Amino acid sequence: MKRFLKTLASLTLICLAIFINFSCDHKQYAGTISYSGNSPFHKLILTTDDGTQFELVGNLTKDLISHQYTRIVIVGKEIAPFKGPGFPAQIEIIKVISMSK
């Protein structure tokens, strides 16, 4: 019985550590979205209040293309760092929290 409880406690701690690790990657971003570039090399860009730009990627970007110049608050995960002018950091959208004109 003691062995079972030790194993259960160990598994619980491992699951908790994995959950905390994955939940810490997500961050909230707010700013205005805009459409940049020509097909097939277009990008959906989020510009924050301080002027930082991020390229939005993922399945939810298709729904946001028609909302250009809309203020948006999203939860996302940075998947690629800033590489220089013209190559902003990339954020994968996890959830759209709010949109307003």
N, C-alpha and C positions, 0 to 999 in steps of 0.2 A: 504494500500500500504506500509506503514511504517513497519507493522508487517511482511509482505512478505519479505522486504529487510533485516530486522533483522534476520529472519529465514534463508534466503539465505546466509547471511554473516556468521552465526553460522555454517551452514553445510559446507561451504567452508573452514573455519578454522579447523573444525574437520577432514575433508578429507585431508587437508594439514598436519596436525599433524600425522595422520596415515601413510601417504606416507613417511614422514621424518623418522618416527620410523622404518619402514620396510627397507628403503634404507640404514640406518645406520648400519644394521646388516651385510651387505656384505663388504668384504675386499679383497684386491688383495694379492695373495701369489705367490712367485716365487721360483723355486728350481728344483731338479732332482727327477724323479719318479722311484720307484723300486717296485718289487713284493716280498713280504715276506711271509713265511709260506707255509704249505702244505694244499692241499684240504682236507676237506671243510673249513679249518680255515685260508685261505690266506687273505692277506691284501695288498692294494695298498698304498705305503708310499711316501709322499712328504718330501724330506729333503732339507731344506732351506740352504742358503749360510753360515749361522751361526751355522748350525748343528741341528737346531730344527726339530723334526720329527712330521708329521701329518698323520693320516690315512684318506685317501680319500674315501668318500662314496657317493652314489647316482647313478642315472641312467647313467651318463656319464663315470663312472669308467670302464664299460664294454668295451668302445671304447679305453681306455687308457692302458689296460693290455698289449697289443702288443708293446707299446712304452717304454719299460723298459730302464732306464738310459738316458732318453731324458730330456732335460731342458724344463720346462713348466712354463707358467704364467697363472694363473687362477683367477677367481673371485669366492669366496666361503663364506660360513657362518659356523662359528664354532658351532657345535651342541652338543659336549660333551667335557669337559675339560680334561686336562692331569691328569691321575690317578696314575702314577708311571711308573717305568721301564717296558717296554713291552706293555704298554697301553697308546699310544700317544693320544693327543687331536684329535677329529674327525672333519673333514671339509666336508660339503656337497658342491659338485661342482655345481655352478650356470652356469658358462660359461668358456670355454677355450679360452684364448686370443691369445696365441701363443705357438708353439712348435719348438724346434730346437735341432739338435744332438750335 
